[in-house]
């Protein structure tokens, strides 16, 4: 045809004439079709699981809608390129129009699809390419309790507002957390580092909790992970006491005569991770770590303590990092006492000869001021009498309450101080309450008159004196 024939249906008439002049006519209907619509392809709405229109899907067999396919299409093919390999599939035309769904699961990644339509006239049209990303799963890489106050990773904290850090892939756009099995959620915030942070806005109760973390990526995939953690904000206050067997003074006065006294420690919680006793003596402090033995916390110095005051304090830290401290306990170590002097107050002879003519001897005992018992015995300790402290501390007096017969005695004095230390000392003394009556007679040789008339003619008569005791220290004739 020498000129363009218009689009559409046409009837061709052919007339033939032979040399004899005969004529024959026949017609032919035909159609000219030179146009074909440009098809389009789009991800089916329900399978566009991310933000609508972002062509992200978490479906492994997503469905695609093909539009603008002319009714006279003879062939509709979908080419899929993935990983550099292109495969062509035939689309299907059903009640819902032209569609394409992969026959097998697609792995995660980018897929570029294009549609080629060929109509009955042989016209061919291609769609613009559509790239779809298949992302069928997401993970939660880690959940960290940031303010874990104990050993790293034991998920134990003494903070009532726990701080969590969640690490997830970069395509995650929502991270939320729950402590009540998903009844309520809190949304984490992404930090500059890419991690997601959440600090609980309200106080969380003491005890064991299960944290639920849910991460959602831009394809709509969800991942859930649990983390068990414990909040422990309390720690009992420890106590330290001197062992009763070593409290050698008055019970409860914390005075001991033991050089290595024992101490019992109570109020230690089962989750204690460190128990220390701090001992301060003469301004210097020393920390000592304790261990539990047979379920008991106890402290005994590993070397002798010298006399003096010792202040002990127990410090406890539990696994959650809580700390507690006992009230200080001051203990006095006093391992000895002395008797400074024993004096026979009513010594009636030469001063210091420990001889008296008083049948109720009076003794004065000088001891340190912390002595609280002084007792005396003159029968070898069979019986004792308790002295009385005078107005001056350290001075004790005792008057024998019953008559002490003449003779030599060994006094035993025992002093006991507040720590229970004992000192014993002896004193020998003599009670001499009797003296013979002396006699004096004129010597017979000088009795010049009648014998016994005590008349003499001697100017220096002699006299004989009898009845003088051996312990006489002075004999005078008047």
C-alpha positions in Angstrom: 0.0 0.0 0.0 1.5 3.2 -1.1 0.1 5.3 1.8 -0.5 4.6 5.5 -3.6 2.8 6.3 -5.3 3.9 9.4 -5.6 1.9 12.5 -8.6 -0.3 12.8 -10.7 -2.8 10.8 -10.7 -2.7 7.0 -12.4 -4.6 4.1 -10.2 -5.2 1.1 -11.9 -5.7 -2.2 -10.0 -7.5 -4.9 -11.2 -7.5 -8.6 -9.6 -9.7 -11.3 -10.2 -9.4 -15.1 -9.0 -11.9 -17.6 -8.1 -11.3 -21.3 -11.5 -12.3 -22.3 -13.0 -9.5 -20.2 -14.3 -11.7 -17.5 -14.4 -10.1 -14.0 -14.3 -11.7 -10.6 -14.5 -9.9 -7.2 -13.6 -11.1 -3.6 -13.4 -9.2 -0.3 -11.1 -9.7 2.8 -11.6 -8.2 6.2 -8.4 -7.3 8.1 -7.4 -5.2 11.0 -4.4 -2.9 11.4 -3.1 -2.7 15.1 0.1 -0.8 15.6 -0.3 0.2 19.2 0.1 -1.6 22.6 -0.3 -0.1 26.0 2.8 0.1 28.3 2.2 -2.4 31.1 3.0 -1.7 34.8 3.9 -4.0 37.7 3.5 -3.3 41.3 3.7 -5.2 44.6 0.4 -6.4 45.8 -0.8 -4.2 48.8 -1.1 -6.9 51.4 2.4 -8.1 50.6 3.9 -4.6 50.8 4.6 -5.3 54.5 6.8 -2.3 55.3 5.8 1.3 54.8 3.2 1.3 52.0 4.8 1.9 48.7 8.4 1.2 49.8 8.4 -2.2 47.9 9.7 -4.0 51.0 8.1 -7.4 51.8 8.6 -10.1 54.3 6.8 -12.6 52.1 8.9 -15.2 50.5 6.3 -15.6 47.7 5.0 -12.1 47.1 2.3 -11.4 44.6 2.5 -8.7 42.0 -0.3 -6.9 40.1 0.2 -6.3 36.4 -1.8 -3.4 35.0 -2.4 -1.8 31.6 -2.3 -5.1 29.8 -4.4 -4.8 26.7 -7.2 -7.3 26.1 -5.5 -8.5 22.9 -2.4 -9.5 24.7 -1.2 -12.8 23.4 1.8 -13.2 25.8 2.5 -11.6 29.2 5.9 -12.5 30.6 7.6 -11.4 33.8 11.4 -11.3 33.9 13.0 -11.5 37.3 16.6 -10.6 37.9 18.2 -11.6 41.2 21.9 -11.9 41.9 22.7 -11.2 38.2 20.5 -14.1 36.9 17.4 -13.3 34.9 14.5 -15.8 34.8 11.3 -15.3 32.8 7.9 -16.5 33.9 4.5 -16.3 32.4 1.9 -14.2 34.2 -1.6 -15.5 34.8 -4.8 -13.8 34.1 -7.6 -14.5 36.4 -10.7 -12.9 37.9 -8.5 -10.3 39.6 -6.6 -9.5 36.4 -3.0 -10.2 35.5 -0.9 -11.4 38.4 2.4 -13.0 39.1 3.4 -15.0 42.1 6.7 -17.0 42.4 6.2 -20.7 42.4 8.9 -21.2 45.0 10.2 -19.2 48.0 12.4 -16.3 47.3 15.5 -15.9 49.5 16.1 -12.5 51.0 17.5 -9.9 48.7 16.7 -7.5 45.9 14.6 -8.6 42.9 14.1 -6.5 39.8 11.0 -7.4 37.8 9.9 -6.2 34.3 6.8 -7.1 32.2 6.9 -7.8 28.5 3.6 -7.9 26.7 3.1 -9.1 23.1 -0.3 -8.7 21.5 -1.9 -10.7 18.7 -0.6 -8.2 16.2 3.0 -8.9 17.3 3.4 -5.5 19.0 5.7 -5.7 22.1 5.7 -3.4 25.1 7.9 -3.4 28.2 7.1 -2.1 31.7 9.5 0.0 33.7 11.5 -2.2 36.0 10.3 -2.6 39.6 12.8 -3.5 42.3 11.5 -5.2 45.4 13.4 -6.2 48.5 12.5 -9.4 50.2 13.4 -9.4 53.9 11.8 -12.3 55.7 13.4 -12.1 59.1 15.0 -9.9 61.7 17.1 -10.6 64.7 17.8 -9.1 68.1 21.5 -9.3 68.4 21.8 -8.5 72.1 20.0 -7.0 75.1 22.2 -5.5 77.8 21.3 -4.3 81.3 23.4 -1.2 81.2 23.2 -0.4 84.9 24.1 -4.0 85.9 25.6 -3.1 89.3 27.2 -6.5 90.0 29.3 -8.8 87.9 28.9 -7.8 84.2 26.3 -10.0 82.6 24.7 -11.5 85.7 21.7 -9.2 85.0 21.5 -8.1 88.6 21.0 -4.4 89.5 20.3 -2.3 92.5 18.7 0.4 90.3 14.9 0.6 90.4 14.9 2.2 87.0 16.8 -0.3 84.9 18.5 0.9 81.7 18.5 -1.5 78.7 20.5 -1.3 75.5 19.3 -3.3 72.5 21.4 -4.1 69.5 19.6 -4.9 66.2 20.2 -4.7 62.4 20.2 -1.3 60.8 16.9 -1.8 59.1 15.0 -2.1 62.4 12.8 1.0 62.9 10.9 0.0 66.1 12.1 -1.4 69.3 9.8 -1.8 72.2 10.0 -3.3 75.7 7.5 -4.8 78.2 7.7 -6.2 81.7 4.1 -7.5 81.8 4.0 -10.0 79.0 3.2 -7.4 76.4 0.2 -5.8 78.1 2.0 -2.5 78.0 5.0 -1.4 76.0 7.6 1.3 76.1 9.3 2.4 72.9 13.1 2.6 72.9 15.0 5.4 71.3 17.9 4.9 68.8 21.1 6.5 69.8 23.8 8.0 67.6 25.7 4.7 67.7 22.7 2.8 66.2 21.8 1.0 69.5 18.4 1.4 71.0 18.2 2.7 74.6 15.4 2.5 77.1 15.4 3.6 80.8 12.3 2.5 82.7 10.3 5.6 83.5 8.8 4.2 86.7 10.3 2.4 89.7 10.4 -1.4 89.1 9.6 -3.5 92.2 12.2 -5.6 93.9 12.6 -9.2 92.6 12.9 -11.2 89.5 11.5 -9.9 86.2 11.2 -11.1 82.6 11.9 -8.4 80.0 10.3 -8.9 76.6 11.9 -7.0 73.7 10.3 -6.8 70.3 12.1 -5.4 67.3 10.3 -4.6 64.0 12.2 -3.9 60.8 11.1 -1.8 57.8 9.9 -4.9 56.1 7.5 -5.6 58.9 9.4 -8.6 60.3 9.2 -9.0 64.1 11.7 -10.6 66.4 11.1 -11.2 70.1 13.6 -12.0 72.8 13.4 -12.3 76.6 15.9 -11.3 79.3 15.5 -12.3 82.9 16.9 -9.8 85.4 16.8 -9.2 89.1 16.3 -5.9 91.0 17.8 -6.0 94.5 17.9 -2.7 96.3 18.0 -4.0 99.9 20.7 -5.4 102.1 20.4 -6.3 105.7 22.5 -4.4 108.3 25.1 -6.7 109.7 25.9 -7.0 113.4 29.1 -8.1 115.1 29.3 -9.3 118.7 32.1 -10.6 121.0 31.7 -14.3 121.5 30.2 -15.0 124.9 33.0 -17.4 125.9 35.5 -14.6 125.3 33.5 -11.9 127.0 35.5 -12.6 130.2 34.4 -9.6 132.2 30.8 -8.8 133.0 28.6 -10.2 130.3 28.0 -7.6 127.6 30.8 -5.2 128.7 32.9 -6.2 125.7 36.0 -6.5 127.8 38.1 -9.6 127.2 41.3 -11.1 128.5 41.7 -13.2 125.4 44.5 -12.2 123.0 42.7 -13.7 120.0 39.0 -13.1 120.9 36.3 -14.5 118.6 33.5 -12.5 117.1 30.2 -13.7 115.6 28.7 -11.8 112.7 25.0 -11.9 112.0 22.6 -10.3 109.5 24.6 -11.4 106.4 22.2 -12.0 103.5 22.6 -15.1 101.4 23.5 -13.1 98.3 26.5 -11.4 100.0 29.4 -11.3 97.6 31.9 -9.7 100.0 32.1 -9.5 103.8 34.9 -7.4 105.3 35.8 -6.6 108.9 37.6 -3.4 109.5 39.7 -3.4 112.7 41.0 0.0 114.1 43.6 0.1 116.8 45.7 3.1 117.9 44.5 5.1 114.9 45.4 2.5 112.3 42.8 0.5 110.4 43.1 -2.9 108.6 40.5 -4.5 106.3 40.2 -8.3 106.4 38.1 -10.4 104.1 35.9 -13.0 105.7 34.5 -16.3 104.4 31.6 -18.3 105.5 32.5 -21.6 107.2 29.8 -24.2 107.8 27.1 -21.6 107.3 28.6 -19.4 109.9 30.3 -16.0 109.6 33.0 -15.6 112.2 36.2 -13.6 112.8 39.2 -14.4 114.9 42.5 -12.5 114.7 45.3 -14.5 113.2 47.8 -13.1 115.7 47.7 -12.0 119.3 46.3 -8.6 120.0 48.1 -6.4 122.5 46.2 -4.8 125.3 44.1 -1.8 124.3 40.9 -0.8 122.6 39.9 -2.3 119.2 37.0 -1.0 117.1 35.5 -3.4 114.6 33.1 -2.6 111.8 31.6 -5.1 109.3 31.1 -4.0 105.7 29.0 -6.1 103.4 28.4 -5.9 99.6 25.9 -8.1 97.8 25.8 -9.4 94.3 23.7 -6.4 93.2 26.2 -4.0 94.5 24.3 -2.9 97.5 26.4 -2.0 100.5 25.7 -2.1 104.2 27.7 -1.5 107.3 27.4 -2.5 110.9 27.5 -0.2 113.9 31.0 -0.1 115.3 31.9 -2.4 118.2 34.6 -1.4 120.6 36.3 -4.1 122.5 38.9 -3.7 125.2 41.6 -6.3 125.4 43.0 -6.6 128.9 45.1 -9.6 129.4 46.6 -8.9 132.8 46.2 -7.2 136.2 48.4 -6.6 139.2 48.3 -6.0 142.9 50.3 -3.0 143.5 50.6 -3.2 147.3 49.1 -4.8 150.4 49.4 -2.8 153.6 48.6 -3.9 157.2 47.1 -0.6 158.3 47.0 -1.3 162.0 50.6 -2.5 162.1 51.3 -1.8 165.8 54.9 -2.7 165.9 57.8 -1.2 163.9 56.4 0.3 160.7 56.4 -2.4 158.0 57.2 -5.3 160.3 53.7 -6.6 159.6 53.0 -7.3 163.2 49.9 -6.1 165.0 48.4 -6.4 168.4 44.9 -6.0 166.9 42.9 -9.2 166.6 40.9 -7.5 163.8 43.7 -6.7 161.3 42.9 -4.1 158.8 44.4 -4.4 155.3 44.6 -1.9 152.5 45.1 -3.2 148.9 46.1 -1.0 146.0 45.2 -2.2 142.5 44.5 -0.8 139.1 41.2 1.1 138.8 39.6 -1.5 136.5 39.7 -4.1 139.3 36.2 -4.8 140.5 36.8 -7.6 143.0 39.3 -7.9 145.8 39.1 -10.7 148.2 41.3 -12.0 151.1 41.9 -15.3 152.8 44.1 -16.4 155.7 43.2 -20.1 155.5 44.8 -21.0 152.2 41.8 -19.9 150.2 39.2 -22.1 151.9 37.2 -19.0 152.9 37.3 -15.6 151.5 36.3 -12.1 152.5 35.5 -9.4 150.0 37.2 -6.0 150.4 35.4 -2.8 149.9 36.5 -0.1 147.5 37.2 3.2 149.2 36.2 6.6 147.8 39.5 6.5 145.9 39.4 4.2 143.0 41.9 1.4 143.2 42.1 1.5 147.0 40.3 -1.4 148.7 40.0 -2.0 152.5 39.2 -5.0 154.6 38.8 -5.3 158.4 38.8 -8.9 159.6 35.3 -9.4 161.0 36.3 -12.0 163.5 39.0 -12.3 166.1 42.3 -13.5 164.7 44.3 -15.5 167.2 47.9 -14.9 168.0 50.3 -16.3 165.6 51.9 -16.1 162.2 49.6 -16.0 159.1 49.9 -15.9 155.4 47.4 -13.5 153.9 46.3 -14.4 150.3 44.9 -11.5 148.3 43.2 -12.0 144.9 42.2 -9.2 142.6 39.9 -9.6 139.6 39.6 -6.9 137.0 36.7 -6.1 134.6 38.2 -8.3 131.9 38.3 -11.3 134.3 42.1 -11.3 134.8 43.2 -12.5 138.2 46.3 -11.5 140.2 47.2 -13.2 143.5 49.7 -12.0 146.1 50.6 -13.1 149.6 51.6 -11.2 152.8 52.9 -12.8 155.9 51.8 -11.1 159.2 51.8 -11.8 162.9 49.0 -11.1 165.3 50.4 -10.7 168.9 47.7 -9.5 171.2 49.2 -10.9 174.5 52.1 -9.9 176.8 53.2 -11.6 180.0 53.1 -9.6 183.2 56.7 -9.0 184.3 58.0 -9.5 187.9 60.8 -7.8 189.7 62.4 -9.1 192.9 65.3 -7.9 195.1 68.2 -10.2 194.7 68.5 -12.5 197.7 72.1 -11.5 198.1 71.1 -7.9 198.6 68.1 -8.7 200.9 70.2 -8.0 204.0 67.3 -7.9 206.5 64.8 -10.7 207.1 64.5 -12.6 203.9 61.7 -11.3 201.8 61.3 -8.1 203.7 62.8 -6.2 200.8 65.1 -4.3 203.2 68.7 -3.9 202.2 71.8 -2.2 203.4 73.2 -2.1 199.9 73.5 1.2 198.2 73.3 -0.4 194.8 71.1 -3.4 195.3 70.5 -5.8 192.5 67.1 -6.8 191.2 66.0 -9.8 189.1 63.3 -9.3 186.5 61.2 -12.3 185.2 58.2 -12.8 182.9 59.8 -10.9 180.0 58.5 -12.3 176.6 61.0 -13.1 174.0 59.5 -10.5 171.6 59.9 -7.7 174.1 61.5 -4.7 172.4 61.7 -2.4 175.5 61.9 -3.1 179.2 61.9 -0.1 181.5 62.2 0.0 185.3 60.6 2.9 187.0 
